[in-house]
Amino acid sequence: MSNKRILWTVGILFTLGAIATVLLAASFAAPTTEHLIIQAVGHEGLADEGNKKEAMLVVSIYNAAGPITRMAGGSFSIKTAAFPEGGYAVKKSSVTEVGSGIYQIALVPDTEDRNAVWKKGAYAVGVVLTSPNGSGIAVATLRIDP
């Protein structure tokens, strides 16, 4: 094999190696954590005025790379911005991934008062996501109707 052919082969291999390295690095750098889109919708669930049963928030999390899956329940926190007169703030009682990037967060009245029940009206609830997969906030309205 001539020296020219050997240099050409080494040059091609070097170039292919460099391209592979760049593509591999780009795939590791292609974040699933950037530009998260978080949406939330409230649903009365089994909650009703006067009971303590669970209401729901349905939360979707995704970005350009697709749905964000396998989020730990501890990654979600709930902040109550407003609630009906005589009502209570809410807290999460469980988090379940019900579909690819779709999470159901069960909510109950947040109080130590064992007699606390849902009050009729609108609750404004923020969902705060904090995890290695990214962070973000969504706000939803939850209505408890008689």
DRENTORKOL-3810 file (N, C-alpha, C; in nm, 4 decimals):
REM DRENTORKOL-3810
@n.u->0.0851; n.v->-0.1163; n.w->0.0000; ca.u->0.0000; ca.v->0.0000; ca.w->0.0000; c.u->0.0903; c.v->0.1234; c.w->0.0000
@n.u->0.0578; n.v->0.2214; n.w->-0.0792; ca.u->0.1424; ca.v->0.3405; ca.w->-0.0913; c.u->0.1220; c.v->0.4331; c.w->0.0282
@n.u->0.2213; n.v->0.5171; n.w->0.0507; ca.u->0.2134; ca.v->0.6142; ca.w->0.1609; c.u->0.0951; c.v->0.7080; c.w->0.1424
@n.u->0.0666; n.v->0.7431; n.w->0.0184; ca.u->-0.0444; ca.v->0.8328; ca.w->-0.0111; c.u->-0.1764; c.v->0.7681; c.w->0.0295
@n.u->-0.1911; n.v->0.6407; n.w->-0.0005; ca.u->-0.3143; ca.v->0.5672; ca.w->0.0332; c.u->-0.3274; c.v->0.5524; c.w->0.1852
@n.u->-0.2167; n.v->0.5263; n.w->0.2532; ca.u->-0.2190; ca.v->0.5135; ca.w->0.3998; c.u->-0.2593; c.v->0.6462; c.w->0.4622
@n.u->-0.2017; n.v->0.7566; n.w->0.4174; ca.u->-0.2375; ca.v->0.8886; ca.w->0.4699; c.u->-0.3844; c.v->0.9205; c.w->0.4429
@n.u->-0.4309; n.v->0.8844; n.w->0.3237; ca.u->-0.5710; ca.v->0.9080; ca.w->0.2897; c.u->-0.6617; c.v->0.8284; c.w->0.3846
@n.u->-0.6284; n.v->0.7011; n.w->0.4088; ca.u->-0.7078; ca.v->0.6147; ca.w->0.4973; c.u->-0.7066; c.v->0.6691; c.w->0.6402
@n.u->-0.5893; n.v->0.7064; n.w->0.6891; ca.u->-0.5789; ca.v->0.7623; ca.w->0.8243; c.u->-0.6596; c.v->0.8914; c.w->0.8330
@n.u->-0.6520; n.v->0.9768; n.w->0.7311; ca.u->-0.7280; ca.v->1.1023; ca.w->0.7290; c.u->-0.8774; c.v->1.0769; c.w->0.7335
@n.u->-0.9246; n.v->0.9800; n.w->0.6564; ca.u->-1.0678; ca.v->0.9456; ca.w->0.6558; c.u->-1.1094; c.v->0.8937; c.w->0.7935
@n.u->-1.0311; n.v->0.8038; n.w->0.8504; ca.u->-1.0624; ca.v->0.7489; ca.w->0.9825; c.u->-1.0627; c.v->0.8581; c.w->1.0885
@n.u->-0.9657; n.v->0.9476; n.w->1.0827; ca.u->-0.9607; ca.v->1.0585; ca.w->1.1773; c.u->-1.0850; c.v->1.1462; c.w->1.1635
@n.u->-1.1225; n.v->1.1780; n.w->1.0401; ca.u->-1.2401; ca.v->1.2616; ca.w->1.0147; c.u->-1.3673; c.v->1.1933; c.w->1.0641
@n.u->-1.3819; n.v->1.0635; n.w->1.0353; ca.u->-1.4995; ca.v->0.9896; ca.w->1.0817; c.u->-1.5027; c.v->0.9840; c.w->1.2340
@n.u->-1.3879; n.v->0.9654; n.w->1.2957; ca.u->-1.3806; ca.v->0.9646; ca.w->1.4424; c.u->-1.4205; c.v->1.0986; c.w->1.5010
@n.u->-1.3744; n.v->1.2068; n.w->1.4381; ca.u->-1.4098; ca.v->1.3405; ca.w->1.4855; c.u->-1.5592; c.v->1.3657; c.w->1.4716
@n.u->-1.6163; n.v->1.3254; n.w->1.3587; ca.u->-1.7609; ca.v->1.3415; ca.w->1.3385; c.u->-1.8386; c.v->1.2600; c.w->1.4411
@n.u->-1.7975; n.v->1.1360; n.w->1.4641; ca.u->-1.8649; ca.v->1.0509; ca.w->1.5625; c.u->-1.8571; c.v->1.1126; c.w->1.7011
@n.u->-1.7416; n.v->1.1687; n.w->1.7362; ca.u->-1.7254; ca.v->1.2321; ca.w->1.8672; c.u->-1.8189; c.v->1.3513; c.w->1.8815
@n.u->-1.8282; n.v->1.4329; n.w->1.7785; ca.u->-1.9169; ca.v->1.5499; ca.w->1.7831; c.u->-2.0620; c.v->1.5054; c.w->1.7948
@n.u->-2.1021; n.v->1.4060; n.w->1.7161; ca.u->-2.2403; ca.v->1.3583; ca.w->1.7221; c.u->-2.2711; c.v->1.2961; c.w->1.8572
@n.u->-2.1795; n.v->1.2199; n.w->1.9112; ca.u->-2.1998; ca.v->1.1577; ca.w->2.0418; c.u->-2.2107; c.v->1.2640; c.w->2.1504
@n.u->-2.1219; n.v->1.3614; n.w->2.1462; ca.u->-2.1267; ca.v->1.4702; ca.w->2.2440; c.u->-2.2567; c.v->1.5476; c.w->2.2314
@n.u->-2.3013; n.v->1.5698; n.w->2.1094; ca.u->-2.4266; ca.v->1.6437; ca.w->2.0877; c.u->-2.5453; c.v->1.5657; c.w->2.1410
@n.u->-2.5421; n.v->1.4331; n.w->2.1274; ca.u->-2.6551; ca.v->1.3545; ca.w->2.1769; c.u->-2.6605; c.v->1.3577; c.w->2.3287
@n.u->-2.5432; n.v->1.3603; n.w->2.3953; ca.u->-2.5435; ca.v->1.3712; ca.w->2.5410; c.u->-2.5832; c.v->1.5114; c.w->2.5840
@n.u->-2.5513; n.v->1.6097; n.w->2.5038; ca.u->-2.5837; ca.v->1.7474; ca.w->2.5376; c.u->-2.7259; c.v->1.7831; c.w->2.4968
@n.u->-2.7887; n.v->1.7003; n.w->2.4129; ca.u->-2.9259; ca.v->1.7282; ca.w->2.3710; c.u->-3.0143; c.v->1.7101; c.w->2.4934
@n.u->-3.0477; n.v->1.8185; n.w->2.5587; ca.u->-3.1112; ca.v->1.8078; ca.w->2.6893; c.u->-3.2580; c.v->1.7720; c.w->2.6815
@n.u->-3.2987; n.v->1.6873; n.w->2.7748; ca.u->-3.4406; ca.v->1.6664; ca.w->2.7959; c.u->-3.4850; c.v->1.7616; c.w->2.9051
@n.u->-3.3915; n.v->1.8422; n.w->2.9555; ca.u->-3.4228; ca.v->1.9290; ca.w->3.0677; c.u->-3.4499; c.v->2.0731; c.w->3.0273
@n.u->-3.4230; n.v->2.1073; n.w->2.9033; ca.u->-3.4415; ca.v->2.2461; ca.w->2.8637; c.u->-3.5789; c.v->2.2696; c.w->2.8028
@n.u->-3.6270; n.v->2.3893; n.w->2.8238; ca.u->-3.7511; ca.v->2.4352; ca.w->2.7623; c.u->-3.8689; c.v->2.3432; c.w->2.7933
@n.u->-3.8827; n.v->2.3057; n.w->2.9195; ca.u->-3.9962; ca.v->2.2222; ca.w->2.9569; c.u->-4.1255; c.v->2.3011; c.w->2.9425
@n.u->-4.2266; n.v->2.2323; n.w->2.8950; ca.u->-4.3612; ca.v->2.2884; ca.w->2.8874; c.u->-4.4449; c.v->2.2089; c.w->2.9865
@n.u->-4.4996; n.v->2.2803; n.w->3.0833; ca.u->-4.5786; ca.v->2.2162; ca.w->3.1885; c.u->-4.7177; c.v->2.2772; c.w->3.1837
@n.u->-4.8178; n.v->2.1904; n.w->3.1719; ca.u->-4.9568; ca.v->2.2362; ca.w->3.1700; c.u->-5.0332; c.v->2.1588; c.w->3.2759
@n.u->-5.1315; n.v->2.2235; n.w->3.3372; ca.u->-5.2104; ca.v->2.1578; ca.w->3.4419; c.u->-5.3573; c.v->2.1945; c.w->3.4278
@n.u->-5.4419; n.v->2.0972; n.w->3.4568; ca.u->-5.5868; ca.v->2.1161; ca.w->3.4539; c.u->-5.6440; c.v->2.0554; c.w->3.5809
@n.u->-5.7329; n.v->2.1285; n.w->3.6472; ca.u->-5.7977; ca.v->2.0778; ca.w->3.7674; c.u->-5.9192; c.v->1.9943; c.w->3.7326
@n.u->-5.9451; n.v->1.8916; n.w->3.8142; ca.u->-6.0645; ca.v->1.8082; ca.w->3.7981; c.u->-6.1177; c.v->1.7746; c.w->3.9365
@n.u->-6.2477; n.v->1.7879; n.w->3.9521; ca.u->-6.3106; ca.v->1.7663; ca.w->4.0818; c.u->-6.2888; c.v->1.6248; c.w->4.1355
@n.u->-6.2699; n.v->1.5289; n.w->4.0473; ca.u->-6.2504; ca.v->1.3908; ca.w->4.0933; c.u->-6.3667; c.v->1.3463; c.w->4.1807
@n.u->-6.3371; n.v->1.2903; n.w->4.2956; ca.u->-6.4403; ca.v->1.2458; ca.w->4.3891; c.u->-6.4718; c.v->1.3507; c.w->4.4944
@n.u->-6.3989; n.v->1.4625; n.w->4.4904; ca.u->-6.4220; ca.v->1.5696; ca.w->4.5877; c.u->-6.5575; c.v->1.6334; c.w->4.5634
@n.u->-6.6210; n.v->1.6702; n.w->4.6705; ca.u->-6.7487; ca.v->1.7399; ca.w->4.6629; c.u->-6.7612; c.v->1.8250; c.w->4.7876
@n.u->-6.8433; n.v->1.9273; n.w->4.7788; ca.u->-6.8619; ca.v->2.0130; ca.w->4.8947; c.u->-6.9003; c.v->1.9281; c.w->5.0151
@n.u->-6.8254; n.v->1.9440; n.w->5.1236; ca.u->-6.8568; ca.v->1.8738; ca.w->5.2473; c.u->-6.7860; c.v->1.7404; c.w->5.2656
@n.u->-6.7113; n.v->1.6919; n.w->5.1645; ca.u->-6.6388; ca.v->1.5668; ca.w->5.1858; c.u->-6.4881; c.v->1.5900; c.w->5.1845
@n.u->-6.4126; n.v->1.4833; n.w->5.2095; ca.u->-6.2659; ca.v->1.4903; ca.w->5.2166; c.u->-6.1999; c.v->1.4100; c.w->5.1054
@n.u->-6.2775; n.v->1.3670; n.w->5.0075; ca.u->-6.2231; ca.v->1.2814; ca.w->4.9013; c.u->-6.1307; c.v->1.3599; c.w->4.8087
@n.u->-6.0535; n.v->1.2881; n.w->4.7287; ca.u->-5.9503; ca.v->1.3495; ca.w->4.6466; c.u->-6.0039; c.v->1.4201; c.w->4.5220
@n.u->-5.9515; n.v->1.5405; n.w->4.4999; ca.u->-5.9658; ca.v->1.6098; ca.w->4.3728; c.u->-5.8368; c.v->1.5828; c.w->4.2963
@n.u->-5.8318; n.v->1.6185; n.w->4.1693; ca.u->-5.7151; ca.v->1.5858; ca.w->4.0868; c.u->-5.6629; c.v->1.7075; c.w->4.0110
@n.u->-5.5328; n.v->1.7076; n.w->3.9914; ca.u->-5.4694; ca.v->1.7914; ca.w->3.8906; c.u->-5.4107; c.v->1.6958; c.w->3.7890
@n.u->-5.4348; n.v->1.7208; n.w->3.6630; ca.u->-5.3720; ca.v->1.6420; ca.w->3.5564; c.u->-5.2657; c.v->1.7334; c.w->3.4963
@n.u->-5.1410; n.v->1.6864; n.w->3.4987; ca.u->-5.0264; ca.v->1.7673; ca.w->3.4590; c.u->-4.9545; c.v->1.6981; c.w->3.3435
@n.u->-4.9243; n.v->1.7738; n.w->3.2386; ca.u->-4.8424; ca.v->1.7194; ca.w->3.1298; c.u->-4.7087; c.v->1.7923; c.w->3.1295
@n.u->-4.6031; n.v->1.7148; n.w->3.1025; ca.u->-4.4674; ca.v->1.7706; ca.w->3.0998; c.u->-4.3986; c.v->1.7189; c.w->2.9740
@n.u->-4.3522; n.v->1.8116; n.w->2.8909; ca.u->-4.2842; ca.v->1.7710; ca.w->2.7678; c.u->-4.1958; c.v->1.8844; c.w->2.7186
@n.u->-4.1151; n.v->1.8556; n.w->2.6191; ca.u->-4.0377; ca.v->1.9570; ca.w->2.5484; c.u->-4.0204; c.v->1.9099; c.w->2.4045
@n.u->-3.9337; n.v->1.9737; n.w->2.3303; ca.u->-3.9158; ca.v->1.9396; ca.w->2.1895; c.u->-3.8690; c.v->1.7954; c.w->2.1705
@n.u->-3.8016; n.v->1.7389; n.w->2.2715; ca.u->-3.7539; ca.v->1.6007; ca.w->2.2632; c.u->-3.8652; c.v->1.4999; c.w->2.2909
@n.u->-3.9799; n.v->1.5451; n.w->2.3423; ca.u->-4.0916; ca.v->1.4552; ca.w->2.3697; c.u->-4.1372; c.v->1.4632; c.w->2.5139
@n.u->-4.2214; n.v->1.3676; n.w->2.5570; ca.u->-4.2729; ca.v->1.3689; ca.w->2.6939; c.u->-4.1615; c.v->1.3413; c.w->2.7947
@n.u->-4.1741; n.v->1.4022; n.w->2.9112; ca.u->-4.0789; ca.v->1.3806; ca.w->3.0200; c.u->-4.1425; c.v->1.2761; c.w->3.1124
@n.u->-4.0805; n.v->1.1598; n.w->3.1193; ca.u->-4.1395; ca.v->1.0459; ca.w->3.1901; c.u->-4.0627; c.v->1.0137; c.w->3.3180
@n.u->-4.1235; n.v->0.9268; n.w->3.3977; ca.u->-4.0648; ca.v->0.8717; ca.w->3.5200; c.u->-4.0239; c.v->0.9779; c.w->3.6217
@n.u->-4.1052; n.v->1.0816; n.w->3.6358; ca.u->-4.0775; ca.v->1.1847; ca.w->3.7361; c.u->-4.1181; c.v->1.1312; c.w->3.8735
@n.u->-4.0343; n.v->1.1524; n.w->3.9718; ca.u->-4.0643; ca.v->1.1100; ca.w->4.1090; c.u->-4.1723; c.v->1.1996; c.w->4.1676
@n.u->-4.2560; n.v->1.1416; n.w->4.2523; ca.u->-4.3624; ca.v->1.2189; ca.w->4.3157; c.u->-4.3092; c.v->1.3364; c.w->4.3959
@n.u->-4.1893; n.v->1.3207; n.w->4.4524; ca.u->-4.1286; ca.v->1.4279; ca.w->4.5297; c.u->-4.0839; c.v->1.5456; c.w->4.4453
@n.u->-4.0834; n.v->1.5292; n.w->4.3138; ca.u->-4.0455; ca.v->1.6389; ca.w->4.2233; c.u->-4.1551; c.v->1.7444; c.w->4.2127
@n.u->-4.2767; n.v->1.7091; n.w->4.2569; ca.u->-4.3916; ca.v->1.7987; ca.w->4.2461; c.u->-4.4245; c.v->1.8577; c.w->4.3825
@n.u->-4.4420; n.v->1.9883; n.w->4.3873; ca.u->-4.4971; ca.v->2.0490; ca.w->4.5087; c.u->-4.6174; c.v->2.1332; c.w->4.4678
@n.u->-4.7054; n.v->2.1527; n.w->4.5622; ca.u->-4.8312; ca.v->2.2229; ca.w->4.5367; c.u->-4.8350; c.v->2.3497; c.w->4.6205
@n.u->-4.8734; n.v->2.4586; n.w->4.5576; ca.u->-4.8895; ca.v->2.5868; ca.w->4.6260; c.u->-5.0307; c.v->2.6365; c.w->4.5983
@n.u->-5.1060; n.v->2.6609; n.w->4.7041; ca.u->-5.2423; ca.v->2.7117; ca.w->4.6877; c.u->-5.2381; c.v->2.8639; c.w->4.6901
@n.u->-5.2819; n.v->2.9254; n.w->4.5813; ca.u->-5.2808; ca.v->3.0715; ca.w->4.5708; c.u->-5.4113; c.v->3.1324; c.w->4.6224
@n.u->-5.5223; n.v->3.0609; n.w->4.6069; ca.u->-5.6520; ca.v->3.1123; ca.w->4.6518; c.u->-5.7460; c.v->2.9952; c.w->4.6745
@n.u->-5.8385; n.v->3.0143; n.w->4.7682; ca.u->-5.9399; ca.v->2.9124; ca.w->4.7953; c.u->-6.0661; c.v->2.9809; c.w->4.8455
@n.u->-6.1809; n.v->2.9110; n.w->4.8406; ca.u->-6.3079; ca.v->2.9721; ca.w->4.8804; c.u->-6.3074; c.v->3.0128; c.w->5.0281
@n.u->-6.3910; n.v->3.1105; n.w->5.0583; ca.u->-6.4052; ca.v->3.1547; ca.w->5.1973; c.u->-6.4417; c.v->3.0350; c.w->5.2856
@n.u->-6.3713; n.v->3.0227; n.w->5.3960; ca.u->-6.3964; ca.v->2.9120; ca.w->5.4884; c.u->-6.3283; c.v->2.7828; c.w->5.4468
@n.u->-6.2608; n.v->2.7860; n.w->5.3323; ca.u->-6.1928; ca.v->2.6666; ca.w->5.2832; c.u->-6.0496; c.v->2.6589; c.w->5.3328
@n.u->-5.9777; n.v->2.5638; n.w->5.2800; ca.u->-5.8407; ca.v->2.5386; ca.w->5.3205; c.u->-5.7506; c.v->2.5323; c.w->5.1974
@n.u->-5.6231; n.v->2.5575; n.w->5.2201; ca.u->-5.5262; ca.v->2.5309; ca.w->5.1139; c.u->-5.5308; c.v->2.3802; c.w->5.0861
@n.u->-5.4705; n.v->2.3379; n.w->4.9758; ca.u->-5.4701; ca.v->2.1959; ca.w->4.9420; c.u->-5.3271; c.v->2.1417; c.w->4.9461
@n.u->-5.3153; n.v->2.0107; n.w->4.9596; ca.u->-5.1857; ca.v->1.9439; ca.w->4.9550; c.u->-5.1980; c.v->1.8192; c.w->4.8691
@n.u->-5.0854; n.v->1.7721; n.w->4.8181; ca.u->-5.0890; ca.v->1.6502; ca.w->4.7367; c.u->-5.0930; c.v->1.5296; c.w->4.8304
@n.u->-5.1687; n.v->1.4300; n.w->4.7882; ca.u->-5.1698; ca.v->1.3050; ca.w->4.8644; c.u->-5.1019; c.v->1.1934; c.w->4.7870
@n.u->-5.0936; n.v->1.2073; n.w->4.6536; ca.u->-5.0208; ca.v->1.1083; ca.w->4.5733; c.u->-4.9956; c.v->1.1641; c.w->4.4341
@n.u->-4.8980; n.v->1.1031; n.w->4.3651; ca.u->-4.8669; ca.v->1.1380; ca.w->4.2262; c.u->-4.8545; c.v->1.0077; c.w->4.1489
@n.u->-4.9239; n.v->0.9988; n.w->4.0356; ca.u->-4.9210; ca.v->0.8795; ca.w->3.9517; c.u->-4.8993; c.v->0.9206; c.w->3.8068
@n.u->-4.8057; n.v->0.8553; n.w->3.7393; ca.u->-4.7888; ca.v->0.8791; ca.w->3.5959; c.u->-4.8926; c.v->0.7927; c.w->3.5249
@n.u->-4.9901; n.v->0.8568; n.w->3.4628; ca.u->-5.1011; ca.v->0.7844; ca.w->3.4007; c.u->-5.0811; c.v->0.7642; c.w->3.2509
@n.u->-4.9810; n.v->0.8280; n.w->3.1956; ca.u->-4.9476; ca.v->0.8156; ca.w->3.0544; c.u->-4.8089; c.v->0.8731; c.w->3.0351
@n.u->-4.7580; n.v->0.8625; n.w->2.9179; ca.u->-4.6236; ca.v->0.9113; ca.w->2.8890; c.u->-4.6170; c.v->1.0626; c.w->2.9081
@n.u->-4.5562; n.v->1.1070; n.w->3.0180; ca.u->-4.5452; ca.v->1.2496; ca.w->3.0474; c.u->-4.6708; c.v->1.3117; c.w->3.1041
@n.u->-4.7699; n.v->1.2296; n.w->3.1411; ca.u->-4.8955; ca.v->1.2793; ca.w->3.1985; c.u->-4.9064; c.v->1.2267; c.w->3.3411
@n.u->-4.9231; n.v->1.3184; n.w->3.4346; ca.u->-4.9238; ca.v->1.2844; ca.w->3.5766; c.u->-5.0557; c.v->1.3270; c.w->3.6396
@n.u->-5.1055; n.v->1.2435; n.w->3.7296; ca.u->-5.2265; ca.v->1.2745; ca.w->3.8062; c.u->-5.1816; c.v->1.3008; c.w->3.9496
@n.u->-5.2095; n.v->1.4210; n.w->3.9972; ca.u->-5.1751; ca.v->1.4576; ca.w->4.1336; c.u->-5.3044; c.v->1.4643; c.w->4.2132
@n.u->-5.3169; n.v->1.3767; n.w->4.3127; ca.u->-5.4358; ca.v->1.3759; ca.w->4.3978; c.u->-5.4193; c.v->1.4833; c.w->4.5059
@n.u->-5.5260; n.v->1.5595; n.w->4.5284; ca.u->-5.5243; ca.v->1.6699; ca.w->4.6248; c.u->-5.6296; c.v->1.6500; c.w->4.7320
@n.u->-5.5963; n.v->1.6935; n.w->4.8515; ca.u->-5.6907; ca.v->1.6920; ca.w->4.9641; c.u->-5.6739; c.v->1.8232; c.w->5.0403
@n.u->-5.7751; n.v->1.8612; n.w->5.1224; ca.u->-5.7583; ca.v->1.9817; ca.w->5.2041; c.u->-5.6352; c.v->1.9679; c.w->5.2948
@n.u->-5.5562; n.v->2.0745; n.w->5.3035; ca.u->-5.4311; ca.v->2.0736; ca.w->5.3792; c.u->-5.4531; c.v->2.1360; c.w->5.5165
@n.u->-5.4817; n.v->2.0521; n.w->5.6109; ca.u->-5.5033; ca.v->2.1012; ca.w->5.7459; c.u->-5.4874; c.v->1.9863; c.w->5.8448
@n.u->-5.4575; n.v->2.0218; n.w->5.9651; ca.u->-5.4497; ca.v->1.9201; ca.w->6.0710; c.u->-5.5886; c.v->1.8952; c.w->6.1305
@n.u->-5.6832; n.v->1.9800; n.w->6.0930; ca.u->-5.8206; ca.v->1.9667; ca.w->6.1418; c.u->-5.8852; c.v->1.8449; c.w->6.0764
@n.u->-5.9148; n.v->1.7433; n.w->6.1549; ca.u->-5.9738; ca.v->1.6203; ca.w->6.1002; c.u->-6.1132; c.v->1.6436; c.w->6.0439
@n.u->-6.1747; n.v->1.7547; n.w->6.0797; ca.u->-6.3085; ca.v->1.7852; ca.w->6.0291; c.u->-6.3043; c.v->1.8698; c.w->5.9017
@n.u->-6.1867; n.v->1.8987; n.w->5.8507; ca.u->-6.1742; ca.v->1.9823; ca.w->5.7304; c.u->-6.2345; c.v->1.9099; c.w->5.6106
@n.u->-6.3115; n.v->1.9848; n.w->5.5351; ca.u->-6.3757; ca.v->1.9300; ca.w->5.4152; c.u->-6.3609; c.v->2.0308; c.w->5.3021
@n.u->-6.3897; n.v->1.9863; n.w->5.1803; ca.u->-6.3893; ca.v->2.0757; ca.w->5.0650; c.u->-6.5013; c.v->2.1777; c.w->5.0778
@n.u->-6.4748; n.v->2.2986; n.w->5.0355; ca.u->-6.5764; ca.v->2.4026; ca.w->5.0278; c.u->-6.6083; c.v->2.4284; c.w->4.8813
@n.u->-6.7312; n.v->2.4630; n.w->4.8548; ca.u->-6.7739; ca.v->2.4937; ca.w->4.7178; c.u->-6.7009; c.v->2.6184; c.w->4.6686
@n.u->-6.6532; n.v->2.6120; n.w->4.5432; ca.u->-6.5910; ca.v->2.7289; ca.w->4.4836; c.u->-6.4632; c.v->2.6948; c.w->4.4089
@n.u->-6.3879; n.v->2.8005; n.w->4.3779; ca.u->-6.2674; ca.v->2.7857; ca.w->4.2962; c.u->-6.1419; c.v->2.7893; c.w->4.3836
@n.u->-6.0506; n.v->2.7011; n.w->4.3515; ca.u->-5.9180; ca.v->2.6947; ca.w->4.4130; c.u->-5.8167; c.v->2.7238; c.w->4.3022
@n.u->-5.7263; n.v->2.8163; n.w->4.3263; ca.u->-5.6174; ca.v->2.8434; ca.w->4.2318; c.u->-5.4942; c.v->2.7720; c.w->4.2859
@n.u->-5.4405; n.v->2.6794; n.w->4.2063; ca.u->-5.3342; ca.v->2.5915; ca.w->4.2541; c.u->-5.2150; c.v->2.5979; c.w->4.1592
@n.u->-5.0975; n.v->2.6157; n.w->4.2155; ca.u->-4.9748; ca.v->2.6117; ca.w->4.1376; c.u->-4.9060; c.v->2.4778; c.w->4.1558
@n.u->-4.8535; n.v->2.4244; n.w->4.0468; ca.u->-4.7735; ca.v->2.3018; ca.w->4.0503; c.u->-4.6299; c.v->2.3446; c.w->4.0228
@n.u->-4.5423; n.v->2.3154; n.w->4.1153; ca.u->-4.4013; ca.v->2.3500; ca.w->4.0992; c.u->-4.3249; c.v->2.2196; c.w->4.0778
@n.u->-4.2525; n.v->2.2128; n.w->3.9679; ca.u->-4.1724; ca.v->2.0952; ca.w->3.9348; c.u->-4.0258; c.v->2.1301; c.w->3.9560
@n.u->-3.9584; n.v->2.0505; n.w->4.0373; ca.u->-3.8151; ca.v->2.0674; ca.w->4.0603; c.u->-3.7520; c.v->1.9297; c.w->4.0556
@n.u->-3.6673; n.v->1.9067; n.w->3.9562; ca.u->-3.6037; ca.v->1.7761; ca.w->3.9424; c.u->-3.4795; c.v->1.7874; c.w->3.8567
@n.u->-3.3996; n.v->1.6813; n.w->3.8498; ca.u->-3.2852; ca.v->1.6816; ca.w->3.7593; c.u->-3.3279; c.v->1.6948; c.w->3.6130
@n.u->-3.4532; n.v->1.6609; n.w->3.5818; ca.u->-3.5039; ca.v->1.6728; ca.w->3.4451; c.u->-3.5463; c.v->1.8135; c.w->3.4104
@n.u->-3.5394; n.v->1.9048; n.w->3.5054; ca.u->-3.5765; ca.v->2.0426; ca.w->3.4792; c.u->-3.6736; c.v->2.0948; c.w->3.5824
@n.u->-3.7042; n.v->2.2206; n.w->3.5702; ca.u->-3.7940; ca.v->2.2861; ca.w->3.6647; c.u->-3.8958; c.v->2.3689; c.w->3.5884
@n.u->-4.0070; n.v->2.3967; n.w->3.6543; ca.u->-4.1078; ca.v->2.4810; ca.w->3.5928; c.u->-4.2304; c.v->2.4920; c.w->3.6814
@n.u->-4.3229; n.v->2.5744; n.w->3.6370; ca.u->-4.4448; ca.v->2.6013; ca.w->3.7131; c.u->-4.5631; c.v->2.6028; c.w->3.6177
@n.u->-4.6744; n.v->2.5510; n.w->3.6654; ca.u->-4.8018; ca.v->2.5625; ca.w->3.5942; c.u->-4.9087; c.v->2.6012; c.w->3.6971
@n.u->-5.0087; n.v->2.6717; n.w->3.6530; ca.u->-5.1184; ca.v->2.7128; ca.w->3.7410; c.u->-5.2476; c.v->2.6566; c.w->3.6845
@n.u->-5.3316; n.v->2.6069; n.w->3.7743; ca.u->-5.4612; ca.v->2.5513; ca.w->3.7320; c.u->-5.5702; c.v->2.5976; c.w->3.8265
@n.u->-5.6907; n.v->2.5972; n.w->3.7754; ca.u->-5.8084; ca.v->2.6240; ca.w->3.8578; c.u->-5.8798; c.v->2.4925; c.w->3.8839
@n.u->-5.9142; n.v->2.4714; n.w->4.0082; ca.u->-5.9892; ca.v->2.3537; ca.w->4.0494; c.u->-6.1216; c.v->2.4017; c.w->4.1055
@n.u->-6.2320; n.v->2.3548; n.w->4.0483; ca.u->-6.3640; ca.v->2.3956; ca.w->4.0970; c.u->-6.4290; c.v->2.2800; c.w->4.1696
@n.u->-6.4795; n.v->2.3119; n.w->4.2874; ca.u->-6.5591; ca.v->2.2152; ca.w->4.3637; c.u->-6.7027; c.v->2.2668; c.w->4.3583
@n.u->-6.7869; n.v->2.1927; n.w->4.2894; ca.u->-6.9268; ca.v->2.2322; ca.w->4.2726; c.u->-7.0153; c.v->2.1361; c.w->4.3497
@n.u->-7.1306; n.v->2.1859; n.w->4.3940; ca.u->-7.2217; ca.v->2.0964; ca.w->4.4680; c.u->-7.2832; c.v->1.9914; c.w->4.3772
END
